[in-house]
Amino acid sequence: MKMTGAQAIVASLEKEGVELIFGYPGGQVLPLYDALYDCKLRHVLTRHEQGAAHAADGYARATGKVGVCFATSGPGATNLITGIATAYMDSVPMVCITGQVPLSVIGKDSFQEADITGITAPITKHNYLVKNANDLPRVIKEAFFIARTGRPGPVVIDVPKCLMTTTIDFDYPETVRLRGYKPQAEGKAEEVEAVVQALAEAKKPLFFIGGGVITAEAAPLLRRLAETQQIPLISTLMGLGAIPATDPLFLGMVGMHGTVAANRAVMECDLLVGVGVRFDDRVTGLLARFASNARVVHFDIDRAEVNKNVVADLAVVGDLRWSLAALEAAMADFAKAGGPSRWEDWRCQVSRWSQEAPLGYQKSDEVIKPQSVIEEIDRQTKSDAVIVTDVGQHQMWAAQYYRYQRPRRLITSGGLGTMGYGLPAAIGAQMGKPEEQVVLISGDGSFLMNCQELATAVEHRLPLKVAILNNKVLGMVRQWQKLFFNQRYSYTTFANGGTDYVRLAEAFGATGLRAERPEEMPQVIAKALATEGPVVMDIRVCCDENVLPMVPAGAPLDQMINGEVK
Amino acid sequence: MRHTLAVLVENRPGVLVHIAGLIARRAFNIESITAGYTEQADVTRITIVVEGDNRNLEQVVNQLSKLVDVIKIVELTAEPSIERELALIKVKARPETRSDIVDIVEIFRAKIVDVNRETMVIELTGEETKIDALCEVLADHGIVEMVRTGKLALSRKPGAAKDSE
């Protein structure tokens, strides 16, 4: 079938089952936008390309599908970079299609030209500069395959404008042939056997779960395995929701702002079973002291993660749906023979830690405590909203005080720690899950970084609710200044008391609500949830609150600041 | 320790930059890197010498393996292999020192590939240490400029890298 390159891109996206695209048009991508004009694909115009990338990312994390975004060449494409890097660090499947100047002027420093394949090489799973219009269907087929298989990640396709107007014979390939890329779902059975042996020998086993469990849709498997074997679990930020926060075996988040119980358990365990984790430095603290009494087992689909940060004594490389199922099958007899009862003392010990040192903060009738806002949102949404966060103190409180019950319920920038991620990601999540209640928990610093996307939320009348924990400072940076820089608060206070977010919301056509007193806060949240369309809550919280417990960067996990607060 | 890797990649523009960039940004040191066509027109073979312990090497191999354009990586350090470098050395050669230089060239089984009134250009292929040795001797005569390819390596086993496990 004869069609232009631009039409072929659209037809290819339809073949891949794409429903939604986030993007921003511009000169070099105009033919593609022209082709979009008369097709069924839904396109969402964000107000900034960074918003488009984060929205595609939020959509992908909420739905498990591949997020798609478009941008024009040069500045349009470079504006995607933070979004692409964010997706790369958290293994989010994404396909980004960027316009490029025509082939004849590539390399001439042409107007709006940037070497986007060169720029994105370190932050993409793969990228393409297409040179022949006939390659477009094959490249798109490959891009989606690469983005969603193995360890997922973003793929960039850079398309020179001239290819979009070239006529080709469209034929969408059925299969992908890539010599160098053959993701292996199944690993080696003997690797699993070795883990069974190690578990049988362990006295204090501990599951350590990460975002990979959610990505692989392996959470139910893991939960069943942990419950049958009665093994306690700890989670990374990215793994929250894989195990219900209320599960008695679950000790909470580990690492810099982890719970006392989770951090103690790592230091005490004699077998640490990492599942879909990458042993990030925010989790391990001082590497030399991390799980120093334990043999380390690592389940991951990416072989390069094994021994990257922590040396694993045993590793099982493969899709978690395969490896956890294999482990479950191999452990069945052990469980029937009462094996898990040997870990009774260990379970009692860790649950005692949980009871002795629960997360806590000083309550107040005078000022709104940020933690109490999260608790109230948790209560009013029955622990079942899709929570999206930005980055900073509010993110950590949202991780600590919301009780996630299911996977894909926390959408947050873990690896890159991208301020400004929240609002566009929440838009993407809400569009991917229109029937769910999406709540963005943000800080005033983060929110300002992409607040223009309120216009997008308003345009689409999204039922999105935004809770800004407004402390008029850059809270997390200020916390570090307080603890490690002698309270020298260098440029972390917003002048003139910050921004009026109620009026900001109204300027964009959204509803703005404000809570200044503790007793107003629950009503404001209730009103926001009951109000149609996007609502921004300007919740004035005290500025001097710290995220606790805290392990200073580079310290071992048992050196917690204020870990015993009631 | 130095490790020699044979990396078979898709013959695509930018692939060498991609490989070199990945090694550099993961903070591994590249000692030398050479690339060229192979018996298959669509495959480029890159010989990389990296410095690091075994854990570093494992990371380099695993990270490189993730690149979609990388078809296969074989570590040649551990197996018997032929290793060669090519050097072109331009050395000062006055009429009274020429015969000396010719003697040296013969001893090293190198080749004189160009002569003019003031200089000679000598070509030598061989192991890195042999080229180093020749350079050292020629230094007495004054090396004007030189160029070396970096290491190429080929396993002595009967099969090809592309077929190995």
Interface residues (C-beta under 8 A of the other chain):
Chain A: T117 G118 A121 P122 K125 H126 L129 I146 L178 R179 G180 Y181 D302 R303 A304 V306 N307 K308 V311
Chain B: V9 E10 G14 V17 H18 G21 L22 R25 R55 E58 Q59 N62 Q63 S65 K66 L67 V68 D69 V70 I71 K72
